[in-house]
Each structure stands twice: as C-alpha cells, then as structure tokens.
C-alpha cells in the first residue's frame, strides 16, 4: 500500500503497479523515495518513511517489489510484490501486501496471516484513467455483519503538465462498506492533487521532487506530503 509516494502515482497513472507501455527488451527499474508522511488512498499509514522499490518488465509483463519503513520504530513495515500485465491502455495486476506486527511473513493461513492479496483492473483513456482494486484473499476487512468484505477501491486520475511541473488530480472511493477503508457504505476516501518536477542527474538516473495534498471526506482528514525520489529513467 503506497503513497506510492507521489512520483510513483505519476509513473503509474493508468495502473498503480504496472507500466503503461510494453517493453521489447528486459527492462529493470530501481527507485528510493523519502516521504514526509505515508498516505495511501486517503489513509495515514505512518510518518516520515523510506520507500525503496525495484522491478523488471518485458513485453508488457512486469514483476516488482516495493517496501516502506518508517523512521519511527513504532511504524509498521511493509513489503509488497506485484505481478502485472499491460497491453495498449489496458492493465491488470495482482499484488501481495505484507505488514509487520502480526504473524510472520510465511504465515498464509486463511484466518492467520498479515498478507492482503489484491487484484487490479485499469484502463487509460488519455485525459483520465480509471482503476478498480479488490482484495480477494488474506487479511481483508469485514462487512458490518462480520463476513469478508472483498474490500474494493476505485480511482479516477487525470494527469497534466503546466510549464515544468507535472500534475495529477485524483478522486478515489470505496464503493461499499468495509472496515478496511473505515467506511459504512459508498464513501469518497481520497481527493488528491500533486505536483512534481524531475531533475536528470545522469543518462538513466534522475531526482524528482514532489508534493501532494490529500483530503479524506470519509474520515474528515487532510494531509500534505512532501518527498524526493531517486529513480532510473
């Protein structure tokens, strides 16, 4: 679960975990982000954090790993693995999220695990992109009645450029009740606007400075995130 710092949001506007263009050759990627606060889909998941990531892509298929560790020792550590596929403007992926503080990493019991498994389906229409995410296994939230909620989140994002700044506006909502997103029915959980600027350092490497404002109408919360990202170009 990720901001994924704002720069990662920009990199995957059409699909959080997968690249939008098929690669004809094996293409690796590497990133390291520092964020002032870890905000994900309108939820506060921790304070200032270091968030490394790496992956590889080939002909539309991608495999990536991403993590987050807070500077406050009380913050939960996170490790995510994503397998995705994209063709044209369509994308699909499966992500395994893992969080510390519960059963160990290799605990995969139906009712005894710290993993959450999520499927994603997305399409980039150009001016806007839409993505749907649903938890299908693992430590999911529950409905008001106590059964598995198959918690879902849908987001519409609109990227644009003004001068040297890249912008992204997004609106996300949980379509039905689930404790996972702390909502009792349809609820807008994320309204965000962010800006970033890239500073190339070498031919295949750059530094990006970014900022993002986030409002969560469901929880009546607001956040401002600042960060830097070192990443391959």
N, C-alpha and C positions, 0 to 999 in steps of 0.2 A: 504494500500500500504506500502510495508515494505522493509527495508533492507533485510529481516526482521531481522535486524542485521544479521551478517554472520552466527552466530550459528543457527539461525532459518533456514537459507538456507541449512545448513548441515543436520538439522533434517528432512527436507522435500525435499530431493534432487529429489525424483521422483514426488512429488506433493507438492507444496507450502503449502497448508492448511491442508493436511490430513496425517495421519500416514500410513506407508507402510505395517504394519502388523496388522492383525485383533486381537482384544483383546477378550479373552474368559470371562473376568470379567470387571466390570465397573472400568475404569482406569482414574483417574484425573491427570491433569498436571498443573504446575504453573511455571511462569518464570518472571524475571525482568531484563531488559537489560539497559545498559548505552552505548550510541554510540557517537563518536566524531562528526559525521555528518550523516544525514539521507538521504541515497542514495537508490533509488528504481528503478530497471530496467534501470539504467544508468541516471536517473534524480535526481536532487538535490531537495529534498522536505523540507529541513530545516537544521539547525545547530545541535549542541550537544543536544541530546534528551534522555528522559527516556521513555522506552517502555515496559510496563507490558503486560502479557498475561496469560490466563488460559483456560482450556478446559476439556472435558471429552470424553472418547471413549469407545465403546462397540461393539464387533463383527464387526469391520470394519467401523462402523458409528461413526463420530466424530462431536462435536459441540464445537466451540472455539470462544473466544473474545480476541481481541488484540487492543492496543492503543499506541499512540505516542503523547508526549507533549514536546515541545522544551523548553530549558532554556531561550531562547529569547522570550519575551512575544509577539513578532510580528509573531512568527512561528505558522502555522496552527495546530490546534489539530485534531487528527484522532481517530476514533473508528471503528473497523471492526468486523463483525460477519461472521463466516464461518460454513457452514454445508457441510460435506463431507462423501464420502464412498469409501472404498478401498477393493479390493479383489485380492489376488495374487499380481501381479505387476501393476495392473490397478487401476487408481484412477479417481474420478470425484468429483467436488465440486461446490458450489455457494457461493460467498462472497458479502456481503453488506458493501461497504466502505462509511464512512461518514466523512466530513470535516467541521470544523468550519469556520466562516467568511461569510456564506451565509444564506439561510433560515434555520430555526431551525430544530432540529433533526426529529421532527414528521411531517415535510413537505414532502409529497410524490407526489406532482403534477408532471405531465408529463413534464412540462417546468418550474417548480419551486421547485427544490429540490437540496440538497447538497449530496445526496446519489448517488453512482455509483454501479450498480449490474453487477457482472462478473461471467461467467461460466468457469470452468477449466476442461480439459481432459488430462490425462497423462499416460505414460507407462514407467516403469523402465526396461531397457534391461539388466541391470547388470553393464557393464562398463560405459554405458551412460544412461541418462534418458531424455525424451523429454516431454514437456508440452505445451499445447496450451491454451491461455486465450482470451476470447472475452467479451466485455461489451455488454449487451443485453438490458439494461434499465437504467433510471436515467440520471445524468448529464454527458453524454458521450461527446466525441469530435465530430467534424464535418468534412465532406469531403470538398475539395476545393469549391464545389458547394453550400455548406451550409447545406446539409442534414446530418442526423445522420450517423456517420462513422462505427458504430459497431466495435469500435477500438479493435484491436487484437495484441497479442504479443506471439511469440513462442520462446522457450528457450531450448537449449541442454546443459546439465550439466554432468560433469564427475568427480566423487569423487575418491580419492585415499588416501592411507596412506603411509607416509615415516617416519620411526622412530617413535617418539612420537607425530608427527604432523599429523593432518587430513587436507587434502587439497581438494579444489573444484575448477574446472575450468568451466566457463560457457560462452556461447555466446547466446545473445538474439536479436531478430529483430522484427520490426513492418512490417507485410507483405504488407501493403498498406497505402495510405495517410490518415492521421488523425491529427487533432490539438491536440489530447490527448497525443500523443507521439512526437508532434512537427516535423512531417516528411511529405514530399510531395509525397511519394511513398515508395516502399520497402526500408527499412533502418535498418542497424545494430545500435542499440541504447545501447547495453550493452556487453562489453567484460570484464570479471572479473576473478580474481584469488585470492583465500583467503586461510588462514591457521588458525587453531585453536588448542588449547590444553586444555584438561579438567583436573581439579583438584578436585577429590572427597573430599567432606567435611564430609558427613555422609552417611549412607547406601543408602538413597534415595534422596540425595541432593548433588549438586556439583557447582563448579565455573568454567566457561570456559572463557579463554582469546582468543580473535580473532582479526584478521586484514584482510583487503581486499583492493586490488587495482582495480579500475573501470575505464574503458575508454569508452566514448560515441563517436564513429566516426561521428554519425549524427550531434551532436551539437559541435563537436571538443572540448570536455571537458574531464578532468581526475580528479579522486578523490582518496584519501587514507582514509580509515575508520579504526578506532581502537575502541575496545569495550570490555566490560565484560558482562557475562550473569550468573545470579544465577537462577538455574532451578532444578526441580525434575528430577531424572534419570530414 
